[in-house]
Amino acid sequence: MGEPKSMEKPFSISKWLVWEAYQRVKANRGAPGVDGCSIEDFEADLENNLYRIWNRMSSGSYFPPPVLAVEIPKSHGGVRVLGVPTVADRIAQTVVAMELEKRVEPKFHPDSYGYRPRRSALDAVGTCRQRCWEYDWAVDLDIQKFFDSVDHSLMVKAVETNTDQPWVVLYVKRWLVAPIQHPDGSLHEREKGTPQGSAVSPVLANLFLHYAFDMWMARNFPAVRFERYVDDAVVHCADLPQAKMLRDAIGQRMVEVGLQLHPDKTRIVYCKDSNRRGDYPNVWFTFLGYTFRPRRARNKRRGVRFTSFQPAMSREKLVEKGREVRGWRLHRRPNDTLEDLAAAINPIVRGWMTYWGRYYRTEMDPLLKRINTYLMRWARKKYKRLRGFKRLKAWWKGVTQRDSGLFAHWAWTHRFHPTGW
């Protein structure tokens, strides 16, 4: 890429910053945008392509192309529209995101977890779990269509407050109004919102909600604890009157900044356990793919069973991943070996276990057993001698004993659902 900087351009942008942005985009992979150019296509003329991005950004002549709209079905119905920028545009966005992140990251609230270094969704779930034990009530907040509703003027104001680089503000303004191109080629102009899926959206979303929610909460309710992962948040309360007051106050605050709490999905929840009496209609909520609700637990030291308010993999995610397992069609791959199947599915299953196995992992048992059921169906298709259940069961026992680590989920269960043969 040559020298790190050039003083001949209106904006001083490091070439090495463009190179680092490219490395991040390459690591994240991603689909092509409206131009159909993949990472591999971009790399065919890498040096010239990177130079072109740097040159245009440094001169102020970079204008983003339309963002490709991709509809992702939601498990409970409807679709979520993701915006897929071109590879070049993802690199340009990452340049701005990296410049902005180094300014805003030290200012962000400690209970903001989304898309931040050394923080994860599991950290947010763990903190929420602990606080549900400490506080009797929680307000499960759902901001309605956040990424479609963000006020552009407030967003730009937040960016201007946190950078002295005019090119950062310039390109954020251009990305906010870049049109969305639908699969039929039609363009949708945007006057508000920022598309999910773009490289700069996470830091912009966090920055907007830093002022709209985090700092507002710290200023008005400094003793109230919460966890926020981008637009998903849980607020903890001592009693029901406080929960109602906070729900209404936060709802009014969202209106002030051009947003709205979802009237049906924002819920006040009683964190019921063995020590908490009373009968209330809402005793569960879902946060980051985990459903928090009363669950049976056991005190190992005293050998006593009790009810604890615990997170576990949500029913919605169990159904979604179950459909994904069915979509693998393992039993229709008789030409593959067990090793082939393990290589194909282990990275996926290991990711599920790492995330949803952190808390109350037994909730995952039906999903993992279902994988085993499909593996046994595969064996019956591949080996005719295993059509009888007794022979199949004996074969299964032998395989799992000889190579118990072949499949990632065998570390937790070798069992299966012996139905639906």
C-alpha positions in Angstrom: 0.0 0.0 0.0 3.0 2.3 0.1 3.4 5.2 2.5 0.9 5.3 5.4 -0.3 8.8 4.8 -0.5 11.5 2.1 -0.6 15.2 2.9 -1.8 16.1 -0.6 -5.4 15.1 -0.1 -8.1 17.1 1.6 -8.5 14.3 4.2 -5.5 12.6 5.9 -6.5 8.9 6.0 -3.8 6.3 6.6 -3.3 3.7 3.9 -2.6 1.3 6.6 -6.0 1.9 8.1 -7.6 0.9 4.7 -5.4 -2.2 4.7 -6.5 -3.1 8.3 -10.1 -2.6 7.3 -9.7 -4.9 4.4 -8.2 -7.6 6.7 -11.3 -7.3 9.0 -13.7 -7.5 6.1 -11.9 -10.5 4.7 -12.0 -12.3 8.0 -15.7 -11.7 8.3 -16.4 -13.0 4.7 -19.9 -12.0 3.7 -21.9 -12.1 0.6 -21.5 -9.9 -2.5 -23.4 -6.6 -2.7 -25.3 -5.0 -5.6 -22.2 -5.3 -7.9 -21.9 -9.1 -7.4 -18.3 -8.7 -6.5 -17.1 -11.3 -4.0 -14.0 -11.1 -1.7 -12.2 -13.4 -4.2 -13.2 -11.1 -7.1 -12.0 -8.1 -5.2 -8.7 -9.7 -4.4 -8.0 -10.4 -8.1 -6.9 -6.8 -8.3 -6.3 -6.1 -4.7 -3.7 -3.4 -4.8 -5.6 -1.2 -7.3 -8.9 -1.8 -5.5 -7.6 -0.7 -2.1 -5.8 2.3 -3.6 -9.1 3.3 -5.3 -10.9 3.2 -2.0 -8.2 5.2 -0.2 -7.9 7.7 -3.0 -11.6 8.5 -3.2 -12.0 8.6 0.6 -9.0 10.9 1.0 -10.2 13.3 -1.7 -13.8 13.4 -0.4 -15.1 11.9 -3.7 -16.2 8.5 -2.3 -20.0 7.9 -2.7 -21.4 4.6 -1.5 -23.4 2.5 -3.9 -26.9 1.2 -3.0 -27.2 -1.4 -0.3 -28.6 -4.8 -1.4 -31.7 -5.7 0.5 -31.8 -9.4 1.7 -34.9 -10.7 3.5 -34.2 -13.1 6.4 -37.3 -15.0 7.7 -38.1 -14.6 11.4 -38.8 -17.7 13.3 -42.1 -16.3 14.6 -43.2 -14.9 11.3 -42.4 -12.0 9.1 -39.0 -11.0 7.7 -36.0 -9.0 8.8 -34.4 -7.0 6.0 -30.6 -7.0 6.1 -28.6 -4.5 4.1 -25.6 -6.0 2.3 -23.0 -3.4 1.1 -20.5 -4.2 -1.6 -17.1 -5.5 -0.5 -15.5 -2.1 -1.3 -18.1 -0.3 0.7 -17.7 -2.6 3.6 -14.0 -1.7 3.7 -14.8 2.0 3.5 -17.3 1.6 6.3 -14.8 -0.3 8.4 -12.3 2.5 8.0 -14.8 5.0 9.5 -16.0 2.5 12.1 -12.4 1.9 13.3 -11.7 5.6 13.5 -14.9 6.3 15.4 -14.6 3.3 17.8 -11.3 4.5 19.2 -13.0 7.7 20.3 -16.3 6.4 21.6 -15.4 3.0 23.1 -13.8 4.5 26.3 -17.0 6.5 26.8 -19.5 3.7 26.5 -21.5 2.6 29.6 -20.2 -0.5 31.4 -23.6 -2.3 30.9 -23.5 -1.8 27.1 -22.4 -5.2 25.7 -23.2 -5.3 22.0 -20.4 -5.4 19.4 -17.7 -4.2 21.8 -14.2 -5.5 22.4 -13.8 -8.0 25.3 -17.6 -8.1 25.8 -20.0 -10.7 24.5 -23.7 -11.6 24.5 -22.9 -14.3 27.1 -21.4 -11.6 29.4 -24.7 -9.8 29.2 -26.7 -13.0 29.8 -24.5 -13.8 32.9 -24.9 -10.3 34.4 -28.6 -10.4 33.8 -28.8 -13.8 35.5 -27.0 -12.5 38.6 -29.2 -9.4 38.8 -32.4 -11.4 38.4 -31.4 -13.1 41.6 -30.8 -9.8 43.3 -33.9 -7.9 42.1 -37.5 -9.2 42.2 -38.7 -7.5 39.0 -37.4 -6.9 35.5 -38.6 -4.8 32.5 -37.9 -6.6 29.2 -37.5 -3.7 26.7 -38.1 -4.1 23.0 -37.5 -1.1 20.8 -39.8 -1.4 17.8 -38.0 -1.4 14.5 -34.9 0.4 15.9 -32.7 0.0 12.8 -35.6 1.3 10.6 -36.4 4.3 12.8 -33.1 5.9 13.9 -33.3 9.7 13.5 -30.6 10.8 11.1 -30.1 14.3 12.5 -29.7 13.0 16.1 -27.3 10.3 14.8 -25.1 12.9 13.0 -25.1 15.1 16.1 -23.8 12.2 18.2 -21.1 11.5 15.6 -20.1 15.2 15.4 -19.8 15.2 19.2 -17.3 12.4 19.2 -14.9 13.1 16.4 -12.7 15.9 15.1 -12.3 14.3 11.7 -14.7 15.9 9.1 -14.4 12.9 6.8 -15.9 10.7 9.4 -19.0 12.9 9.6 -19.1 13.3 5.8 -19.2 9.6 5.1 -21.6 8.7 7.9 -24.0 11.2 6.4 -23.7 9.6 3.0 -24.2 6.1 4.3 -27.3 7.0 6.3 -29.0 8.1 3.1 -27.6 5.5 0.7 -30.6 3.8 -1.0 -31.6 0.2 -0.5 -31.8 -1.9 -3.7 -34.4 -4.6 -3.7 -33.9 -7.9 -5.6 -36.2 -6.6 -8.4 -33.8 -3.7 -8.9 -36.0 -1.0 -7.4 -34.4 1.5 -5.1 -35.8 2.7 -1.8 -34.6 6.1 -0.5 -34.0 6.4 3.2 -34.9 9.4 5.4 -34.3 7.6 8.7 -32.8 4.4 9.9 -29.6 2.5 9.3 -29.5 -0.9 7.6 -28.7 -4.0 9.6 -25.7 -5.8 8.2 -23.5 -2.8 7.4 -20.1 -2.6 8.9 -20.6 0.9 10.4 -24.1 0.2 11.8 -23.0 -1.5 15.1 -20.9 1.5 16.3 -23.5 4.0 15.1 -26.3 2.1 16.9 -24.3 1.9 20.1 -23.5 5.6 19.9 -27.1 6.6 19.3 -28.4 4.5 22.3 -25.5 5.6 24.4 -27.1 9.1 24.5 -30.7 8.0 24.0 -30.7 5.4 26.7 -27.5 4.6 28.7 -26.6 8.2 29.7 -30.2 9.1 30.2 -30.6 6.2 32.6 -27.4 7.1 34.4 -28.5 10.7 34.8 -32.1 10.1 35.8 -32.0 6.7 37.6 -28.3 6.2 38.7 -29.2 3.3 41.1 -31.1 1.3 38.5 -29.2 -1.6 36.9 -29.6 -2.8 33.3 -28.0 -4.7 30.5 -28.2 -3.5 26.9 -27.1 -5.4 23.8 -27.6 -2.9 21.0 -31.4 -2.4 20.9 -32.2 -5.3 23.3 -32.2 -4.4 27.0 -33.4 -5.6 30.5 -33.9 -3.2 33.4 -34.0 -4.5 37.0 -36.4 -3.2 39.6 -37.0 -3.6 43.3 -40.8 -3.7 43.2 -43.8 -3.6 40.8 -44.5 0.2 41.2 -40.9 1.0 40.3 -41.1 -1.3 37.3 -44.2 0.4 36.0 -42.7 3.8 36.5 -39.6 2.9 34.6 -41.4 1.3 31.8 -43.5 4.4 31.3 -40.5 6.8 31.7 -38.3 4.8 29.2 -41.2 4.7 26.8 -41.5 8.5 26.9 -37.8 8.9 26.5 -37.9 6.7 23.4 -40.6 8.9 21.9 -38.4 12.0 22.5 -35.6 10.5 20.4 -37.9 9.3 17.6 -38.2 5.7 18.7 -41.0 3.6 20.3 -41.2 0.6 22.7 -43.1 -2.3 21.2 -46.4 -2.3 23.1 -46.7 -6.1 23.1 -43.1 -7.3 23.5 -42.1 -4.8 26.3 -43.1 -6.7 29.4 -42.8 -6.4 33.2 -41.7 -9.7 34.6 -41.7 -11.2 38.1 -38.4 -13.1 38.7 -40.1 -15.8 40.7 -38.1 -18.4 42.7 -38.5 -20.4 45.9 -37.9 -17.4 48.0 -40.4 -15.1 46.2 -44.1 -15.4 46.9 -47.0 -14.1 44.9 -48.8 -15.0 41.8 -48.2 -12.8 38.8 -49.0 -13.4 35.1 -45.5 -12.7 33.6 -42.7 -14.9 35.0 -40.5 -15.2 32.0 -38.7 -13.2 29.3 -36.3 -13.9 26.5 -33.0 -12.1 26.2 -30.3 -12.8 23.5 -31.7 -16.2 22.7 -32.0 -17.3 26.4 -35.4 -17.6 28.1 -35.3 -16.6 31.8 -37.9 -18.3 33.9 -38.4 -20.4 37.1 -36.5 -23.7 36.8 -35.8 -26.6 39.0 -32.3 -26.5 40.6 -30.4 -28.4 43.2 -28.1 -27.3 45.9 -25.3 -29.8 45.6 -23.8 -29.1 49.0 -27.0 -29.6 50.9 -28.8 -31.9 48.4 -31.9 -29.8 48.4 -34.0 -29.1 45.4 -35.5 -25.6 44.9 -36.8 -23.3 42.2 -34.3 -20.8 40.7 -34.9 -18.0 38.1 -32.5 -19.3 35.4 -31.7 -18.7 31.7 -31.7 -21.5 29.2 -31.9 -21.9 25.4 -35.2 -20.4 24.3 -37.9 -22.5 22.8 -37.8 -20.3 19.7 -34.1 -21.1 19.2 -34.6 -24.8 19.8 -37.2 -24.9 17.1 -35.1 -22.8 14.7 -32.0 -25.0 15.2 -34.1 -28.2 15.0 -35.2 -27.1 11.6 -31.6 -26.4 10.6 -30.7 -29.9 11.7 -33.5 -31.3 9.6 -32.3 -29.2 6.7 -28.9 -31.0 6.8 -30.5 -34.1 5.4 -27.9 -36.3 7.1 -29.8 -39.5 6.4 -29.7 -38.7 2.7 -25.9 -38.7 2.5 -25.2 -42.5 2.5 -22.0 -42.0 0.4 -20.4 -40.0 3.2 -18.6 -41.5 6.2 -19.2 -40.7 9.8 -16.0 -38.7 9.7 -17.3 -36.7 6.7 -20.5 -35.9 8.6 -18.6 -34.9 11.8 -16.4 -32.5 9.8 -19.5 -30.9 8.3 -21.6 -30.4 11.4 -19.1 -30.2 14.3 -18.2 -26.5 13.9 -21.9 -25.6 13.8 -22.9 -27.7 16.8 -19.8 -26.7 18.8 -20.9 -23.1 18.4 -24.4 -23.9 19.7 -22.9 -25.7 22.6 -20.5 -22.9 23.4 -23.3 -20.3 23.4 -26.4 -22.1 24.7 -24.6 -24.6 26.8 -23.2 -22.0 29.2 -26.4 -21.9 31.3 -28.8 -24.8 32.1 -27.4 -26.8 29.2 -29.9 -29.7 29.7 -32.4 -27.6 27.8 -30.4 -28.5 24.7 -30.8 -32.2 25.2 -33.8 -32.6 22.7 -31.8 -30.8 20.0 -28.7 -32.9 20.5 -30.6 -36.1 20.7 -32.3 -35.2 17.4 -28.9 -35.0 15.7 -28.2 -38.5 17.0 -31.5 -39.7 15.6 -30.6 -38.5 12.2 -27.2 -40.1 12.5 -28.9 -43.4 13.2 -31.2 -42.9 10.2 -28.1 -42.3 8.1 -26.6 -45.6 9.4 -29.8 -47.5 8.4 -29.6 -46.1 4.9 -26.0 -46.9 4.5 -25.9 -50.4 6.0 -28.8 -52.7 5.2 -27.8 -55.0 8.0 -28.7 -52.4 10.5 -32.4 -52.2 9.5 -33.4 -54.0 12.7 -33.4 -51.9 15.8 -31.4 -54.3 18.0 -28.5 -54.4 15.5 -28.7 -50.7 15.0 -28.6 -50.1 18.8 -25.6 -52.4 19.1 -23.8 -50.7 16.3 -24.5 -47.3 17.8 -23.1 -48.4 21.2 -19.9 -49.7 19.6 -19.3 -46.5 17.6 -19.8 -44.2 20.5 -17.6 -46.3 22.7 -14.8 -46.6 20.2 -14.7 -42.9 19.2 -16.6 -41.0 21.8 -15.2 -37.6 20.6 -16.0 -38.0 16.9 -19.0 -35.7 17.2 -18.8 -32.6 19.3 -22.2 -33.1 21.0 -21.2 -36.6 22.1 -19.4 -35.0 24.9 -22.8 -34.3 26.4 -25.0 -37.1 25.1 -25.0 -40.3 23.1 -28.7 -40.7 23.5 -31.3 -40.4 20.8 -35.1 -40.3 20.1 -35.9 -43.9 18.9 -39.0 -42.7 17.1 -40.0 -41.8 13.5 -37.9 -44.5 11.8 
